[in-house]
Amino acid sequence: MTQPQNAQAVYEPEEVNAQEIEHFMETEIAQAYAYQTLEHGQILEGTIVSISPSEMLVDVGSKTEGIVPGRELEQLDPEYLSSLHEGDSILVYVVRPEDRYGNIVLSIARAQQERDWREAERLFQTQESLEAKVIGCNRGGLIVEMGQVRGFAPGSQLVTQQEEKPSEAKGASRWSHLVGKQLLFKIVELDRSRNRLILSERLAMRERRRQEKERLLSELRKGDIRKGVVTSLTDFGAFVDLGGADGLIHLSELSWGQVQHPSEVLKVGQEVEVYVLKVEPERRRIGLSLRQLQPEPWSVVHENYAVGQLVEGTITKLTDFGAFARVGPGIEGLIHISELSDHRITHPREVVKRGDVLTMRIIRIEPHRRRMALSLRQVPEDQYVEFDWREEGVPGEEEEAEIEPAAEEEEAEVEPAAEEEEAELVAAEAEDESAAEEAELEPLEVTESL
């Protein structure tokens, strides 16, 4: 039996409706899944749809737009809020995925805070340093701003100098001068559950100095001239900060003259120019010098001293054949035993002692051998009277003209006696120099080393 021709037309509308409904449901489900499923604590990047005094609407890719309440807008920095416009991208924090009215509640401040906490956790894990602003202080240390997170730097972890000496400072006043400044810190403790972030400037500066020292050790070369600041003085020298790394000026490199303690030449905080004497990257040491930037005393000795000149000197050492005397920085001379006194002596201690400050006359200068011969016996010698007057600038030109003939006559009278005395002196010097050579020239070697 055949079916009626219109039977297919009767059932066709039902089949079409079922297909449409199935397609519609699939489309709805696909669209529903296309929207983000939000969770509390998420940080999303959204687009500002509208701004009003009561709220801000932000498109976060969900089926509805999120709302930043007006009370939070009031707490934001006015300058920052005025910089926001419709269409701008902004980070937001999901406070509630859906409130009782079906709205998504968002927060801008908490998004910034969450972002800053995550950055702090990253810095804590990597032990990197950060630069942050000091926004307050109390008697224990500094309050530091790190975006929307607040950290604390205890006084024991600070290296920046206090406003006053610790014994004189009172309460927070010793740190007040640091408020508003940018300082370098390292995170030493982090606990989000207790809202605790502890910072250390000391560790950050130590790390920076280590890096600076590595850089300087690779850059510095012997012979470089650098500026630095004296940081400390010790019995064996002075330490100078070259901009992140300390170098040592040994006591012997402070001056060409004798220095008992660095405080005689330098003081802490003084800015100085230094000569790089040596660089030892393996031992992480930098040797510096002050005296290398000063003229070597024996190279300019004739600019300051002349034969026949009276000088003031200090006895520094006694030997069997004479006494050494320091007449200037880096310049020492020998007073031979025959030049200590008019009468015969067996040892210099009979006439002088170490530390005596005496007037003596220069009788010979040998710059190439770094030697100077001095005399106590010839200090009052008549043959040097005219030289002494000229040195002191006592007579004028007219007086010199009047004195000169008389001096010539007196010199003519004294000359025979002077010649005999000089002959005796030459013989005595020859004998004593021979004795000194037998003694392996110990005093002269000491002079050269000085």
C-alpha positions as a Markdown table, in Angstrom:
| # | Residue | x | y | z |
|---|---|---|---|---|
| 1 | Met | 0.0 | 0.0 | 0.0 |
| 2 | Thr | 1.5 | 3.3 | -1.0 |
| 3 | Gln | 1.6 | 6.3 | 1.3 |
| 4 | Pro | -0.2 | 9.5 | 0.4 |
| 5 | Gln | 1.9 | 12.0 | -1.5 |
| 6 | Asn | 1.4 | 14.7 | 1.2 |
| 7 | Ala | 2.6 | 12.4 | 4.0 |
| 8 | Gln | 6.2 | 13.6 | 3.7 |
| 9 | Ala | 5.0 | 17.2 | 3.9 |
| 10 | Val | 3.3 | 16.5 | 7.2 |
| 11 | Tyr | 6.4 | 15.3 | 9.0 |
| 12 | Glu | 8.9 | 17.7 | 7.4 |
| 13 | Pro | 8.2 | 20.8 | 9.5 |
| 14 | Glu | 8.9 | 18.8 | 12.7 |
| 15 | Glu | 12.3 | 17.7 | 11.5 |
| 16 | Val | 13.2 | 21.2 | 10.4 |
| 17 | Asn | 12.3 | 22.7 | 13.8 |
| 18 | Ala | 14.3 | 20.0 | 15.7 |
| 19 | Gln | 17.4 | 20.8 | 13.6 |
| 20 | Glu | 17.1 | 24.6 | 14.2 |
| 21 | Ile | 16.7 | 24.1 | 17.9 |
| 22 | Glu | 19.8 | 21.9 | 18.1 |
| 23 | His | 21.8 | 24.4 | 16.0 |
| 24 | Phe | 20.6 | 27.3 | 18.2 |
| 25 | Met | 21.6 | 25.4 | 21.4 |
| 26 | Glu | 25.0 | 24.6 | 20.1 |
| 27 | Thr | 25.6 | 28.2 | 19.1 |
| 28 | Glu | 24.5 | 29.4 | 22.6 |
| 29 | Ile | 26.8 | 27.0 | 24.3 |
| 30 | Ala | 29.7 | 28.0 | 22.1 |
| 31 | Gln | 29.1 | 31.6 | 22.8 |
| 32 | Ala | 28.8 | 31.0 | 26.5 |
| 33 | Tyr | 32.1 | 29.1 | 26.5 |
| 34 | Ala | 33.7 | 31.9 | 24.4 |
| 35 | Tyr | 33.5 | 34.3 | 27.4 |
| 36 | Gln | 36.1 | 34.1 | 30.1 |
| 37 | Thr | 35.3 | 32.2 | 33.3 |
| 38 | Leu | 36.4 | 34.6 | 36.0 |
| 39 | Glu | 37.8 | 33.7 | 39.4 |
| 40 | His | 38.5 | 35.7 | 42.5 |
| 41 | Gly | 42.1 | 37.1 | 42.5 |
| 42 | Gln | 42.6 | 37.1 | 38.8 |
| 43 | Ile | 44.5 | 40.0 | 37.3 |
| 44 | Leu | 43.2 | 40.9 | 33.8 |
| 45 | Glu | 43.9 | 43.4 | 31.2 |
| 46 | Gly | 40.7 | 45.2 | 30.2 |
| 47 | Thr | 39.5 | 48.2 | 28.2 |
| 48 | Ile | 37.9 | 51.2 | 29.7 |
| 49 | Val | 34.3 | 51.5 | 28.3 |
| 50 | Ser | 33.2 | 54.5 | 30.4 |
| 51 | Ile | 34.2 | 56.7 | 33.3 |
| 52 | Ser | 31.9 | 58.6 | 35.7 |
| 53 | Pro | 32.2 | 59.9 | 39.2 |
| 54 | Ser | 30.3 | 56.9 | 40.5 |
| 55 | Glu | 31.9 | 54.1 | 38.6 |
| 56 | Met | 34.1 | 52.9 | 35.8 |
| 57 | Leu | 33.0 | 50.2 | 33.4 |
| 58 | Val | 35.8 | 47.9 | 32.0 |
| 59 | Asp | 35.4 | 45.3 | 29.3 |
| 60 | Val | 37.4 | 42.2 | 30.5 |
| 61 | Gly | 36.1 | 39.8 | 27.8 |
| 62 | Ser | 33.2 | 38.4 | 29.9 |
| 63 | Lys | 29.5 | 38.3 | 29.0 |
| 64 | Thr | 29.1 | 41.5 | 31.1 |
| 65 | Glu | 31.3 | 44.5 | 31.7 |
| 66 | Gly | 33.1 | 44.8 | 35.1 |
| 67 | Ile | 32.6 | 47.7 | 37.5 |
| 68 | Val | 35.2 | 49.6 | 39.4 |
| 69 | Pro | 33.1 | 51.2 | 42.3 |
| 70 | Gly | 33.2 | 55.0 | 42.9 |
| 71 | Arg | 34.6 | 54.6 | 46.4 |
| 72 | Glu | 37.8 | 53.1 | 45.0 |
| 73 | Leu | 38.0 | 55.8 | 42.3 |
| 74 | Glu | 38.1 | 58.3 | 45.1 |
| 75 | Gln | 41.1 | 56.6 | 46.7 |
| 76 | Leu | 43.2 | 56.6 | 43.5 |
| 77 | Asp | 45.8 | 59.3 | 42.9 |
| 78 | Pro | 43.9 | 62.2 | 41.3 |
| 79 | Glu | 46.7 | 62.7 | 38.8 |
| 80 | Tyr | 46.7 | 59.1 | 37.8 |
| 81 | Leu | 42.8 | 59.0 | 37.5 |
| 82 | Ser | 42.8 | 62.1 | 35.3 |
| 83 | Ser | 45.2 | 60.3 | 32.9 |
| 84 | Leu | 42.7 | 57.5 | 32.2 |
| 85 | His | 40.4 | 57.8 | 29.2 |
| 86 | Glu | 37.8 | 55.6 | 27.4 |
| 87 | Gly | 39.5 | 53.0 | 25.2 |
| 88 | Asp | 42.6 | 52.9 | 27.4 |
| 89 | Ser | 44.0 | 49.5 | 28.5 |
| 90 | Ile | 44.1 | 48.9 | 32.2 |
| 91 | Leu | 45.0 | 46.2 | 34.7 |
| 92 | Val | 42.2 | 45.2 | 37.1 |
| 93 | Tyr | 41.8 | 42.7 | 39.9 |
| 94 | Val | 38.7 | 40.5 | 40.2 |
| 95 | Val | 37.2 | 41.1 | 43.6 |
| 96 | Arg | 34.0 | 39.1 | 42.9 |
| 97 | Pro | 33.2 | 37.3 | 39.7 |
| 98 | Glu | 29.6 | 38.0 | 40.3 |
| 99 | Asp | 27.7 | 40.0 | 43.0 |
| 100 | Arg | 24.1 | 39.6 | 43.9 |
| 101 | Tyr | 23.1 | 41.9 | 41.0 |
| 102 | Gly | 25.1 | 39.8 | 38.5 |
| 103 | Asn | 27.9 | 42.4 | 38.2 |
| 104 | Ile | 31.6 | 41.7 | 38.0 |
| 105 | Val | 33.3 | 43.8 | 40.8 |
| 106 | Leu | 36.9 | 44.9 | 39.9 |
| 107 | Ser | 39.6 | 46.9 | 41.6 |
| 108 | Ile | 42.5 | 48.9 | 40.1 |
| 109 | Ala | 44.4 | 49.5 | 43.3 |
| 110 | Arg | 44.4 | 45.8 | 44.2 |
| 111 | Ala | 45.6 | 44.9 | 40.7 |
| 112 | Gln | 48.5 | 47.2 | 41.2 |
| 113 | Gln | 49.2 | 45.8 | 44.6 |
| 114 | Glu | 49.0 | 42.2 | 43.4 |
| 115 | Arg | 51.3 | 43.0 | 40.6 |
| 116 | Asp | 53.8 | 44.7 | 43.0 |
| 117 | Trp | 53.7 | 41.7 | 45.4 |
| 118 | Arg | 54.4 | 39.4 | 42.5 |
| 119 | Glu | 57.3 | 41.6 | 41.5 |
| 120 | Ala | 58.6 | 41.6 | 45.1 |
| 121 | Glu | 58.4 | 37.8 | 45.1 |
| 122 | Arg | 60.4 | 37.7 | 41.9 |
| 123 | Leu | 63.1 | 40.0 | 43.3 |
| 124 | Phe | 63.2 | 38.0 | 46.5 |
| 125 | Gln | 63.8 | 34.8 | 44.6 |
| 126 | Thr | 66.4 | 36.2 | 42.3 |
| 127 | Gln | 68.0 | 38.4 | 45.0 |
| 128 | Glu | 68.1 | 41.4 | 42.7 |
| 129 | Ser | 68.3 | 44.9 | 44.1 |
| 130 | Leu | 65.7 | 47.6 | 43.6 |
| 131 | Glu | 65.6 | 51.3 | 43.8 |
| 132 | Ala | 62.7 | 52.6 | 45.9 |
| 133 | Lys | 61.5 | 55.8 | 47.5 |
| 134 | Val | 61.5 | 56.5 | 51.2 |
| 135 | Ile | 58.1 | 57.8 | 52.2 |
| 136 | Gly | 58.4 | 57.9 | 56.0 |
| 137 | Cys | 60.4 | 56.9 | 59.0 |
| 138 | Asn | 60.1 | 55.9 | 62.7 |
| 139 | Arg | 62.6 | 55.4 | 65.5 |
| 140 | Gly | 63.5 | 51.9 | 64.1 |
| 141 | Gly | 64.1 | 52.7 | 60.5 |
| 142 | Leu | 62.6 | 53.7 | 57.1 |
| 143 | Ile | 59.2 | 53.1 | 55.5 |
| 144 | Val | 59.7 | 52.4 | 51.8 |
| 145 | Glu | 57.2 | 52.6 | 49.0 |
| 146 | Met | 57.3 | 49.8 | 46.4 |
| 147 | Gly | 54.4 | 50.7 | 44.2 |
| 148 | Gln | 51.3 | 49.8 | 46.2 |
| 149 | Val | 53.3 | 47.7 | 48.7 |
| 150 | Arg | 55.0 | 49.1 | 51.7 |
| 151 | Gly | 58.4 | 47.8 | 53.0 |
| 152 | Phe | 60.4 | 48.5 | 56.1 |
| 153 | Ala | 64.2 | 49.0 | 56.3 |
| 154 | Pro | 65.5 | 48.6 | 59.9 |
| 155 | Gly | 68.2 | 51.1 | 61.0 |
| 156 | Ser | 70.7 | 48.2 | 61.4 |
| 157 | Gln | 70.4 | 47.6 | 57.7 |
| 158 | Leu | 71.1 | 51.1 | 56.6 |
| 159 | Val | 74.4 | 52.5 | 55.5 |
| 160 | Thr | 73.4 | 56.0 | 54.5 |
| 161 | Gln | 74.7 | 58.4 | 57.2 |
| 162 | Gln | 72.3 | 59.6 | 59.9 |
| 163 | Glu | 71.5 | 63.3 | 60.3 |
| 164 | Glu | 73.1 | 63.3 | 63.7 |
| 165 | Lys | 75.5 | 61.1 | 65.6 |
| 166 | Pro | 73.6 | 58.1 | 67.1 |
| 167 | Ser | 74.4 | 59.3 | 70.6 |
| 168 | Glu | 72.8 | 62.7 | 69.9 |
| 169 | Ala | 69.9 | 61.7 | 67.7 |
| 170 | Lys | 66.4 | 61.4 | 69.1 |
| 171 | Gly | 63.7 | 59.1 | 67.8 |
| 172 | Ala | 62.9 | 59.3 | 64.1 |
| 173 | Ser | 64.7 | 62.6 | 63.7 |
| 174 | Arg | 67.9 | 60.9 | 62.8 |
| 175 | Trp | 66.3 | 59.4 | 59.6 |
| 176 | Ser | 64.0 | 62.3 | 58.7 |
| 177 | His | 66.5 | 63.8 | 56.2 |
| 178 | Leu | 66.2 | 60.6 | 54.1 |
| 179 | Val | 62.4 | 60.9 | 53.5 |
| 180 | Gly | 61.8 | 61.6 | 49.8 |
| 181 | Lys | 65.1 | 60.1 | 48.6 |
| 182 | Gln | 65.6 | 57.2 | 46.3 |
| 183 | Leu | 67.8 | 54.5 | 47.9 |
| 184 | Leu | 69.0 | 51.0 | 46.8 |
| 185 | Phe | 67.6 | 48.0 | 48.7 |
| 186 | Lys | 67.5 | 44.2 | 48.6 |
| 187 | Ile | 64.6 | 42.2 | 50.0 |
| 188 | Val | 65.7 | 40.0 | 52.9 |
| 189 | Glu | 62.3 | 38.8 | 54.1 |
| 190 | Leu | 58.8 | 38.5 | 52.5 |
| 191 | Asp | 55.6 | 37.2 | 54.1 |
| 192 | Arg | 52.4 | 38.1 | 52.2 |
| 193 | Ser | 50.1 | 36.5 | 54.8 |
| 194 | Arg | 51.5 | 39.0 | 57.4 |
| 195 | Asn | 51.9 | 41.8 | 54.9 |
| 196 | Arg | 55.6 | 41.8 | 55.8 |
| 197 | Leu | 58.4 | 43.1 | 53.5 |
| 198 | Ile | 61.8 | 43.7 | 55.1 |
| 199 | Leu | 64.5 | 45.5 | 53.1 |
| 200 | Ser | 68.3 | 46.0 | 53.5 |
| 201 | Glu | 70.3 | 48.8 | 52.1 |
| 202 | Arg | 73.5 | 47.4 | 53.5 |
| 203 | Leu | 73.2 | 44.2 | 51.4 |
| 204 | Ala | 72.3 | 46.1 | 48.3 |
| 205 | Met | 75.3 | 48.4 | 48.6 |
| 206 | Arg | 77.6 | 45.5 | 49.3 |
| 207 | Glu | 76.4 | 43.8 | 46.1 |
| 208 | Arg | 76.8 | 47.1 | 44.2 |
| 209 | Arg | 80.3 | 47.6 | 45.5 |
| 210 | Arg | 81.2 | 44.0 | 44.5 |
| 211 | Gln | 80.0 | 44.6 | 41.0 |
| 212 | Glu | 81.8 | 48.0 | 40.8 |
| 213 | Lys | 85.0 | 46.4 | 42.1 |
| 214 | Glu | 84.7 | 43.7 | 39.4 |
| 215 | Arg | 84.3 | 46.5 | 36.8 |
| 216 | Leu | 87.1 | 48.6 | 38.1 |
| 217 | Leu | 89.5 | 45.6 | 38.3 |
| 218 | Ser | 88.9 | 44.9 | 34.7 |
| 219 | Glu | 89.2 | 48.5 | 33.6 |
| 220 | Leu | 92.1 | 49.8 | 35.8 |
| 221 | Arg | 95.6 | 49.8 | 34.4 |
| 222 | Lys | 98.9 | 50.6 | 36.1 |
| 223 | Gly | 99.7 | 54.3 | 35.6 |
| 224 | Asp | 96.1 | 55.5 | 35.5 |
| 225 | Ile | 95.3 | 58.6 | 37.5 |
| 226 | Arg | 91.9 | 58.5 | 39.3 |
| 227 | Lys | 90.1 | 60.7 | 41.8 |
| 228 | Gly | 88.7 | 59.2 | 45.0 |
| 229 | Val | 87.6 | 59.8 | 48.6 |
| 230 | Val | 89.5 | 58.7 | 51.7 |
| 231 | Thr | 87.3 | 56.2 | 53.5 |
| 232 | Ser | 89.5 | 55.0 | 56.4 |
| 233 | Leu | 93.0 | 55.4 | 57.9 |
| 234 | Thr | 95.0 | 52.5 | 59.4 |
| 235 | Asp | 98.6 | 52.2 | 60.8 |
| 236 | Phe | 99.8 | 50.8 | 57.5 |
| 237 | Gly | 98.1 | 53.2 | 55.1 |
| 238 | Ala | 94.9 | 54.8 | 53.8 |
| 239 | Phe | 92.0 | 53.3 | 51.9 |
| 240 | Val | 90.5 | 55.4 | 49.1 |
| 241 | Asp | 87.1 | 54.8 | 47.4 |
| 242 | Leu | 87.6 | 55.0 | 43.6 |
| 243 | Gly | 83.8 | 54.8 | 42.9 |
| 244 | Gly | 82.7 | 51.4 | 44.1 |
| 245 | Ala | 86.0 | 49.8 | 45.0 |
| 246 | Asp | 88.6 | 50.7 | 47.6 |
| 247 | Gly | 92.3 | 50.9 | 46.9 |
| 248 | Leu | 95.2 | 51.1 | 49.4 |
| 249 | Ile | 97.8 | 53.8 | 49.6 |
| 250 | His | 100.6 | 52.1 | 51.6 |
| 251 | Leu | 102.3 | 54.2 | 54.3 |
| 252 | Ser | 105.5 | 54.3 | 52.1 |
| 253 | Glu | 103.5 | 55.7 | 49.1 |
| 254 | Leu | 101.9 | 58.7 | 50.9 |
| 255 | Ser | 104.9 | 60.9 | 50.6 |
| 256 | Trp | 108.6 | 61.0 | 49.6 |
| 257 | Gly | 109.3 | 62.0 | 53.2 |
| 258 | Gln | 108.9 | 59.8 | 56.3 |
| 259 | Val | 105.4 | 59.4 | 57.5 |
| 260 | Gln | 104.6 | 57.8 | 60.9 |
| 261 | His | 100.8 | 57.7 | 60.4 |
| 262 | Pro | 98.5 | 58.5 | 57.4 |
| 263 | Ser | 96.7 | 61.2 | 59.5 |
| 264 | Glu | 99.8 | 63.3 | 59.0 |
| 265 | Val | 98.9 | 63.6 | 55.3 |
| 266 | Leu | 95.3 | 62.7 | 54.9 |
| 267 | Lys | 91.9 | 62.8 | 56.7 |
| 268 | Val | 88.7 | 60.7 | 56.2 |
| 269 | Gly | 86.4 | 62.3 | 53.6 |
| 270 | Gln | 89.1 | 64.1 | 51.8 |
| 271 | Glu | 89.0 | 64.0 | 48.0 |
| 272 | Val | 92.4 | 63.1 | 46.5 |
| 273 | Glu | 93.9 | 62.3 | 43.1 |
| 274 | Val | 95.9 | 59.0 | 43.2 |
| 275 | Tyr | 98.2 | 57.1 | 40.9 |
| 276 | Val | 97.4 | 53.4 | 40.2 |
| 277 | Leu | 100.5 | 51.6 | 41.3 |
| 278 | Lys | 99.3 | 48.0 | 40.7 |
| 279 | Val | 96.1 | 46.0 | 40.0 |
| 280 | Glu | 95.8 | 42.4 | 41.2 |
| 281 | Pro | 92.5 | 40.9 | 39.9 |
| 282 | Glu | 93.2 | 37.5 | 41.3 |
| 283 | Arg | 93.7 | 38.8 | 44.8 |
| 284 | Arg | 91.1 | 41.6 | 44.2 |
| 285 | Arg | 93.6 | 44.3 | 45.3 |
| 286 | Ile | 94.3 | 47.8 | 44.0 |
| 287 | Gly | 97.6 | 49.5 | 45.0 |
| 288 | Leu | 97.6 | 53.3 | 44.9 |
| 289 | Ser | 100.2 | 56.1 | 45.4 |
| 290 | Leu | 100.2 | 59.7 | 46.3 |
| 291 | Arg | 103.9 | 60.4 | 46.1 |
| 292 | Gln | 104.1 | 59.2 | 42.4 |
| 293 | Leu | 102.2 | 62.3 | 41.5 |
| 294 | Gln | 104.8 | 64.5 | 43.3 |
| 295 | Pro | 108.2 | 65.4 | 41.9 |
| 296 | Glu | 111.0 | 63.0 | 43.1 |
| 297 | Pro | 112.9 | 65.2 | 45.7 |
| 298 | Trp | 116.4 | 64.4 | 44.3 |
| 299 | Ser | 115.3 | 65.4 | 40.8 |
| 300 | Val | 114.6 | 69.0 | 41.9 |
| 301 | Val | 117.1 | 69.2 | 44.8 |
| 302 | His | 119.0 | 72.1 | 43.2 |
| 303 | Glu | 115.8 | 74.1 | 43.0 |
| 304 | Asn | 115.6 | 74.2 | 46.8 |
| 305 | Tyr | 119.2 | 73.6 | 48.1 |
| 306 | Ala | 122.7 | 74.9 | 47.2 |
| 307 | Val | 126.2 | 74.3 | 48.5 |
| 308 | Gly | 127.0 | 76.7 | 51.4 |
| 309 | Gln | 123.3 | 77.1 | 52.3 |
| 310 | Leu | 122.3 | 76.9 | 56.0 |
| 311 | Val | 119.4 | 74.5 | 56.6 |
| 312 | Glu | 117.5 | 73.1 | 59.6 |
| 313 | Gly | 117.6 | 69.3 | 59.8 |
| 314 | Thr | 116.5 | 66.6 | 62.2 |
| 315 | Ile | 118.9 | 63.9 | 63.2 |
| 316 | Thr | 117.4 | 60.5 | 62.1 |
| 317 | Lys | 120.2 | 58.0 | 62.6 |
| 318 | Leu | 123.6 | 57.6 | 64.2 |
| 319 | Thr | 126.5 | 55.4 | 62.9 |
| 320 | Asp | 130.1 | 55.0 | 63.7 |
| 321 | Phe | 131.2 | 57.3 | 60.9 |
| 322 | Gly | 128.6 | 60.1 | 61.3 |
| 323 | Ala | 125.0 | 61.1 | 61.7 |
| 324 | Phe | 122.1 | 61.2 | 59.1 |
| 325 | Ala | 119.9 | 64.3 | 59.1 |
| 326 | Arg | 116.6 | 64.9 | 57.3 |
| 327 | Val | 116.5 | 68.4 | 55.8 |
| 328 | Gly | 113.3 | 68.1 | 53.8 |
| 329 | Pro | 110.7 | 65.6 | 52.5 |
| 330 | Gly | 112.7 | 62.7 | 51.0 |
| 331 | Ile | 116.0 | 64.4 | 51.4 |
| 332 | Glu | 118.5 | 63.1 | 53.9 |
| 333 | Gly | 122.2 | 64.0 | 54.2 |
| 334 | Leu | 125.2 | 62.7 | 56.1 |
| 335 | Ile | 127.1 | 64.7 | 58.7 |
| 336 | His | 130.5 | 63.0 | 58.6 |
| 337 | Ile | 132.0 | 62.4 | 62.1 |
| 338 | Ser | 134.8 | 64.9 | 61.1 |
| 339 | Glu | 132.1 | 67.6 | 60.4 |
| 340 | Leu | 130.3 | 67.2 | 63.8 |
| 341 | Ser | 132.8 | 69.1 | 66.0 |
| 342 | Asp | 136.0 | 71.1 | 65.9 |
| 343 | His | 137.6 | 68.7 | 68.4 |
| 344 | Arg | 138.2 | 65.0 | 67.8 |
| 345 | Ile | 135.3 | 62.7 | 68.9 |
| 346 | Thr | 135.0 | 58.9 | 68.8 |
| 347 | His | 131.3 | 58.6 | 68.1 |
| 348 | Pro | 128.5 | 61.0 | 67.0 |
| 349 | Arg | 126.6 | 60.4 | 70.2 |
| 350 | Glu | 129.1 | 62.6 | 72.0 |
| 351 | Val | 127.7 | 65.6 | 70.0 |
| 352 | Val | 124.2 | 64.8 | 68.8 |
| 353 | Lys | 121.3 | 62.4 | 69.5 |
| 354 | Arg | 118.4 | 61.1 | 67.4 |
| 355 | Gly | 115.6 | 63.7 | 67.2 |
| 356 | Asp | 117.8 | 66.7 | 67.6 |
| 357 | Val | 116.8 | 69.7 | 65.4 |
| 358 | Leu | 119.9 | 71.6 | 64.4 |
| 359 | Thr | 121.1 | 74.2 | 61.9 |
| 360 | Met | 123.7 | 72.7 | 59.5 |
| 361 | Arg | 125.5 | 73.8 | 56.4 |
| 362 | Ile | 125.4 | 72.0 | 53.0 |
| 363 | Ile | 128.9 | 71.3 | 51.8 |
| 364 | Arg | 128.3 | 69.0 | 48.9 |
| 365 | Ile | 125.3 | 67.8 | 46.8 |
| 366 | Glu | 125.3 | 64.8 | 44.4 |
| 367 | Pro | 121.8 | 64.4 | 43.0 |
| 368 | His | 122.7 | 61.4 | 40.7 |
| 369 | Arg | 124.0 | 59.5 | 43.7 |
| 370 | Arg | 121.2 | 60.9 | 46.0 |
| 371 | Arg | 123.8 | 62.2 | 48.5 |
| 372 | Met | 124.2 | 65.3 | 50.4 |
| 373 | Ala | 127.1 | 66.2 | 52.7 |
| 374 | Leu | 126.3 | 68.3 | 55.7 |
| 375 | Ser | 128.4 | 70.0 | 58.4 |
| 376 | Leu | 127.9 | 71.3 | 61.9 |
| 377 | Arg | 131.5 | 72.4 | 62.2 |
| 378 | Gln | 131.3 | 74.8 | 59.3 |
| 379 | Val | 128.1 | 76.6 | 60.3 |
| 380 | Pro | 129.9 | 79.7 | 61.7 |
| 381 | Glu | 132.6 | 79.6 | 59.0 |
| 382 | Asp | 133.7 | 83.1 | 57.9 |
| 383 | Gln | 134.0 | 82.0 | 54.2 |
| 384 | Tyr | 130.2 | 81.7 | 54.1 |
| 385 | Val | 129.3 | 85.0 | 55.7 |
| 386 | Glu | 128.6 | 86.8 | 52.5 |
| 387 | Phe | 126.6 | 83.8 | 51.3 |
| 388 | Asp | 124.5 | 83.8 | 54.5 |
| 389 | Trp | 123.8 | 87.5 | 54.2 |
| 390 | Arg | 122.7 | 87.1 | 50.6 |
| 391 | Glu | 120.5 | 84.1 | 51.6 |
| 392 | Glu | 118.8 | 86.2 | 54.3 |
| 393 | Gly | 118.6 | 89.3 | 52.1 |
| 394 | Val | 119.9 | 91.6 | 54.9 |
| 395 | Pro | 122.1 | 94.1 | 53.0 |
| 396 | Gly | 120.8 | 96.2 | 50.1 |
| 397 | Glu | 122.6 | 96.8 | 46.8 |
| 398 | Glu | 124.4 | 99.9 | 48.2 |
| 399 | Glu | 125.5 | 98.1 | 51.4 |
| 400 | Glu | 126.7 | 95.1 | 49.3 |
| 401 | Ala | 128.8 | 97.5 | 47.2 |
| 402 | Glu | 130.4 | 99.0 | 50.4 |
| 403 | Ile | 130.9 | 95.6 | 52.1 |
| 404 | Glu | 132.3 | 93.9 | 49.0 |
| 405 | Pro | 135.9 | 95.5 | 49.1 |
| 406 | Ala | 136.2 | 94.8 | 52.8 |
| 407 | Ala | 135.0 | 91.2 | 52.3 |
| 408 | Glu | 137.6 | 90.8 | 49.6 |
| 409 | Glu | 140.4 | 92.1 | 51.9 |
| 410 | Glu | 139.2 | 89.9 | 54.7 |
| 411 | Glu | 139.0 | 86.9 | 52.4 |
| 412 | Ala | 142.6 | 87.6 | 51.3 |
| 413 | Glu | 143.7 | 87.6 | 54.9 |
| 414 | Val | 141.8 | 84.4 | 55.7 |
| 415 | Glu | 142.7 | 82.6 | 52.5 |
| 416 | Pro | 146.0 | 81.0 | 53.7 |
| 417 | Ala | 144.5 | 79.7 | 56.8 |
| 418 | Ala | 141.5 | 78.4 | 54.8 |
| 419 | Glu | 143.7 | 76.6 | 52.4 |
| 420 | Glu | 145.5 | 74.8 | 55.2 |
| 421 | Glu | 142.3 | 73.9 | 56.8 |
| 422 | Glu | 140.8 | 72.7 | 53.5 |
| 423 | Ala | 143.9 | 70.5 | 52.9 |
| 424 | Glu | 143.4 | 69.0 | 56.3 |
| 425 | Leu | 139.7 | 68.5 | 55.7 |
| 426 | Val | 140.3 | 66.8 | 52.3 |
| 427 | Ala | 142.8 | 64.4 | 53.9 |
| 428 | Ala | 140.3 | 63.6 | 56.7 |
| 429 | Glu | 137.5 | 63.1 | 54.2 |
| 430 | Ala | 139.6 | 60.8 | 52.1 |
| 431 | Glu | 140.5 | 58.7 | 55.1 |
| 432 | Asp | 136.9 | 58.5 | 56.3 |
| 433 | Glu | 135.5 | 57.7 | 52.9 |
| 434 | Ser | 137.9 | 54.8 | 52.6 |
| 435 | Ala | 136.7 | 53.5 | 56.0 |
| 436 | Ala | 133.1 | 53.9 | 54.8 |
| 437 | Glu | 133.8 | 51.9 | 51.7 |
| 438 | Glu | 135.2 | 49.1 | 53.8 |
| 439 | Ala | 132.0 | 49.2 | 55.8 |
| 440 | Glu | 130.2 | 48.4 | 52.4 |
| 441 | Leu | 128.8 | 52.0 | 52.3 |
| 442 | Glu | 126.0 | 51.0 | 54.7 |
| 443 | Pro | 125.0 | 54.6 | 55.4 |
| 444 | Leu | 124.8 | 55.5 | 51.7 |
| 445 | Glu | 122.6 | 52.5 | 51.0 |
| 446 | Val | 120.3 | 53.5 | 53.8 |
| 447 | Thr | 120.2 | 57.0 | 52.3 |
| 448 | Glu | 119.2 | 55.7 | 48.9 |
| 449 | Ser | 116.5 | 53.5 | 50.3 |
| 450 | Leu | 115.1 | 56.5 | 52.2 |
